Amino acid sequence: MDDPPLTLLKIPAEDYPDYRRDVIFRAYKWDPQVGDTNTISRYVVLLSRKAAQELCALAESLSDELCEMERALLARPDLLRTLGFSGNMKRLLGAIGSNNSYSCEDHVRLKRFDFHPTDRGWKISEVNSDVPGGLAEASVLPEIACEFFTGCRPDGNVASHVLGSFQSKLRAGSRIAFVHATSYADDRQVMQFLGDYFLQNGYRTLFAAPDHLRWKDKKAYSVLSGEEGAVDGIVRFFPLEWLETLPRESGWRGYFNCETACCNHPAAMLTQSKRLPLVWDSLGIGIPKWKALLPETKEPGAQARDADGWIYKPAFGRVGSGISIKGSVSEKELKSIKKAAVRSKRAWITQRMFNSTPIISPDGDSYHICLGLFTVDGKAAGFYARLGSYARIDEYAQDVPVLIECGV
């Protein structure tokens, strides 16, 4: 991509303090720093209308193909070992298919595809298929940024799409549990934002840890003190693989055989593993967009380990953690990642590295960008971006609103 169809705009210096304050309080950005690093960018991404349309079309095609993969995997529990799941997860996910207990239409399906401009066009690094973050950043941040610029607009509001999907399934006044790791402020801010949004639109809300729910006749109910009773819907922001850390008596296995409307149902975990490409040829379906946009992926092995142009990724990594991009990590971390990947091959993949195309800020600085594009029930629902000074977009990257150029 010689001229990526996106540019960076700078929020006026005199307005930035007000903008930053609004992001913290209006957009629920309660963790505005990582260590000494400010994660609220002074920039805004302006995306051309053509690029926005192209990316939305790509995301919707990728989402359709991902659903096809989920359906195929439900019928092929023998492939779950290759995806890197534990014994418990293999049995529980396999049972969803064998019991025919999952219908996508009964639940809310939220995904985020991470796009990167490269020297070979748009590429994706992953999909967060299980519990994608960045909801407030994709819903409120663009609205705040629009106050400082003309000739551009937000594109979608993820929260409104998630709400709309629940509204098609649950009547107003229904109670929805927002399940998360309640001791972490960065998780609570995501759920507080969405919960407040649902409350403002006629739903009752319950903020719960995963072990605050129990199950009867495949329906969820709360055992939280003062909040006991039936739960009509669930929004889960607790990674599925973390459930295994809970005691058996917490009842966490009930999530897997659940008829309560969920965002997302545990079936979403089938396509969360970055080892997914290793089973593509066994699924018997066509997935041309995935094969075109995701870099070549292999088992960790001597050939890929020693060759230039390949990186390691943990099968269930998040926020860029554990990705071995040279120049983005120290030699010490690089050696540690390689050692872990060789020791536990089923927990890792190697992937051919793409050349991320940096963009230049109005101040002349070079940044790498990751454009997250959400889909809800297969439809594009809003953008989210992060900027990094190096190619690995990790916890030190800055949150950036995405605006779309207006028509003439």
N, C-alpha and C positions, 0 to 999 in steps of 0.2 A: 504494500500500500504506500505509494509514493507521497501522496498528500492526504493523510487521514482526514475525513470530513468532520473533524471536530476541532474546536479551539478553546483556549482558556481565557476567560474574562476575569479581571481582578475587581474585587469589591473595594470601593474607594477607602483609602486608609482612615479617613475621618469617620466612616460608617462602620468599620469592622468591629469595634468594641460593642456597638449596639447589635450588630448581626450575631456576634458570638454569644452574647447574652440571650438573644432570642432563640438561637439554636439549642442552648442548654435548657431553657425553660419551656419554650413552645414546642421544640422537637425532641424533648425528653433525652437530650444528650448529656447524661449525668456523669459520663466518664470522658471529659474533654481532653484529657492528657494520659499518655502512657509514659510513666517516669517523668522526664523533663521534656518530652515531645508533645507539642500541641497537635491534636488530631482533628481540629476544626480548620479546614483550609481557608485561605484568603481568596481562593479562586472558585470559579463556577465553570462547569463544562457547558459549552454551547454546541449542540449537535445539529447538523443540518437536517432538514425535513427528509431528504432522500435517505440519509444514513439511518435516521430513526425508523423510517418505513421498512428499510432493508433488515434492520436488526429485529424489529417486531415480527416480520415474516419468518426470519430464521428461527427465532425463539419458539414461535408457535409450531413450526415444523419439527423442531427438536423435541418439543413437549409431546406432540402426537407420537413420534417414534419412541419416546421414553415410555409412554403408556403401553405401546405395543410390546416393548421389552418386559414391562412388569407383568403383563398378561402371560407372556411366554414363560417367564420364570416361575410364575405360580404353578404352571404345569410341569416344571422341570426342577423339582427339589434336589435332584442329583447334582445340579450345578452350583448349589449354594456353598459348598466347600471351597470351590475355586474362587469365589468372591471374598473369601477370608472371614466368614462368619464363625463364631464359636459354636460348639455343640448345642448349647441351649438355643441360640438364635436360629440355627439350622432347623431344629425341631419345631420351634414356634412359627417361623416363617413358612416352613413346609406345610404345617397344618392348615394355614390360611387357604392354600390352594387345594389341599385334599378335602377340606370341609366345605369348599365353595362358599365360604363365609364372608367374602369381600366383594362388594359392588362399588366401583369407583363413583357412580352417580349418587350414592347415598352419603358421600363425604365431600369435603372441600380439599381440592388438590392444589397446593401452593408449591412452586419451585422457583429457583433463581439460577439463571444461566450466566456465567461469567465470561464476557467477551473481552478480547484484547486486539488492538490494531497491530498488525505485524507487517513485515516486508512481503508477505504473501496473502494479504487481505485479512479479513476477520478470522480469528481462531478462538476457540473456547478452551479454558483450562479445566473447567469442571461444571457440574451442576450440583447445587445443594438441594437435594431431593427430599431430605428428611425435615430439617428445622432451619430454613433459611432466615438469616438475620438481615438487618437494614430496612425494616419496615417503616419506621418513622422517617429515616433518611430519604426514603423514596416517596414518602407521602407529604411530609410537612416541609422538609428542607427546600424543595424547589419553590414552594409558595412563599417562603421567607425571602429567598434570593431574588424572586421576581420583583420585589419592592425596590430593588436597586438598579434594575435594567429595563430597557424598553426593547420592543421588537422581538421578544421571545416569550415563551410560555412553559409551564410545567406540562408533562406528558403522563397523564394517568395519576392515580392515587391508589396504591396497593391496598390500603386499609378499606377503602370503599368497595373494592372488588371482593375482598374476603368477606366483608359484611354482606354484600349482595348475594354471595353464594350461600351464606347461612340463612339469609332471609328467604331464599327459595326452598329451604328445608325446615325452618323453625319459625313459629309464629312469634310476634312481638311479646315481650314479657318472659320468654324462655330464659333459663339460667345456663350460662356458659362458664365453664371452668377454664381458667388460663393457667396451664400447668407449666412450672418452671423450677429451676434451682433457686429457691427463695432466699438463700443466703448471699446471692451474688447480685450486686446492684446493676451490673451491665446486662444481666438477664431480666431483672425486674423492670428495667426501663423499657424494654421491648414489650413486655406484657402489660405494663401500666399504660403505655400509649394505646395499645390495641383495646385493652379493657375499657379505658375511658371513652374511646371512640364508640364502642358497642353500647356502653351505658348511655351516652348522649343520643343514641339512635334506638332506644327502647328495649334493650336487653338487660337482664340482671347479670351481674358478674361475680365471679368467685376466683380469688387468687390463691392457688393451691400448689403445694409440692406434689410430686407424682404419687407419694404414698398416702396422700389425703383422699384418694379415690379407692373405692371398692366396687365389686361387680356382682350383680344379681340378674339372672336371666339375660346375660350379655349386655346389660344396661349399667351405666355408671351412676354411683351415688357418692355423696361426700360424707366423710366421717370427721371432718374438721370441726373442732369445738365451736358451737354457735352457728355453724353453717351446714348442719346435717341435712341430708335429704337428697332428692333426685337431682341429677345433672342432665340437662338436655343436649348440651354440646360441649366439645372439648377443643381448645386450641393448645397444642403441645409445643413448648419451646424447651424441651428437655431431650437431648439426643438419645435415640432409641438404645444405642449400645451402652449408655450410662445406666439404663434400667437394671442391667445385670449386677450392678454394684449394690442394689437394694436387697434387704433381707427377703427371703421367700415369703414370709408371713405378711409382707407389705401388699401382696396381691398384684404385683406389677404384671404378671402374666395375663391378667385380664384385659390389658390393652390390646392384645393380639386377637382376641375373639370378641370384638366389641361392635355392637350395633348402634351405639350412640354416635351421632354425627361428629366426625373428627376432622381436624386440620393439624397435622396429616395423620391418616391411618397408618399403623405400622407397616402396611404393605409398601409404603413409600421407601422403606429401608432397602428393598430389593435392588434399587437403582442408585443408592447412595455410595456404594463401594466404588473406589476408583479402579478396581480390578474388573469392572464391568466389561471393558473391551475384550478381555480374555475369553469371554463366553459368547461373544457376538456370533461367531460362525456356527455355534451349536443351537441357536435359537430358531433358525429357519425362517427369518423375516428380513425384509429389506429396511435398512436404516442408512440411506445415502447421505443425509445431512450430518449425522454423527460421524460417519467415516470421513467426510470431507473436512469437518471443522475441528475434530479432536485429534491432537497429534498421536502418532503411532505409539502404542503402549505394549509393553512386554513384561514377562516375569523378570524379577531381578536375576541377573546371571552374569557370568564372567565377561561375556562379549560386550553387553551393554554397560557393565560396571566400568570397564576399562576404556571405553570409547568416548571420544569427545562428542558433545552435542546431545548427551542424554542426562536426564536428571532423575533423582529418586523422589517418590511421593509416598507418604503413608496411606494405606487403603482407606482409612477413616479419619484423615487429618482435617483440620479446620483452621481458618484464618492464616493460611500460608505456613503453618508450623510444620517443620520437618522436610521442607522442600529444598533440595540441594542445588540451587542455582549458583554457579561459580561467580564470584564478584559480588554476590548478595549476602553471603554468609562467610564466617571466618573459616580458616583451614581446620581449626579444631572442631567446629560444628560439622563441617563437611566430612571429616573422618568419622565422627561419631554417627552421623546418618548412614554412611556407607556400611559401617560395622553392624548397625542395627538391621539394615536391609538384608545383608548377607546372612545374618544369624536367624532372622524370622521372615523368610521370603514371602509367606502367605499374608503377611501384614503390610506388604509394600508392593509397589510397581516401579518399573523404570519407564520413562516416557521421553520421546524425542523432544528436544527443547525448540520452541519457536523463538524467533527474534522479535521481541517486543519493540515496536516503533515508539521512541520517546516523543513527547510533545513539548513545545517550548512555551514557557509562561510569558506574560507581558514583561516580567522582570528579567527575562533571558535565561531562566533556570530550566533545566531539562527534567522531565518527570515521565515515569511510566504510569500507565492508567489501566485500571480494570473497570469495565462497565458491566454492572450487574443488571440483568433484565428479568423482572418477575413475570411469571404467568400464573393465573388463577383459573383453574378448570380449563386449561389449554389456551387461554387468551392472554395476550400481552397486557400487563397491568401497571407498568411503571419502571423507571430507571433509577439506578443507584450507582455512584462511582466512588472510587478510592484512588488516591494519587500516592506514588512512592518515589523516592529518589533513586531507588534501585529496582531491578526487574522483579524481585520477589515482593508481592503485595502482602504484607503481614500486619501484625498488630500495630506497627509504627506508621502505617499508611494513614493518610488524612482523608476524612469524609468530605465529599464534594457533591453539591447539588447538580443535577443535570437539567438543563433547559433546552427547549427545541426552538429553532428559529421560526418566526411567524411567517405566514404567507403574505404576499403583497396585496 
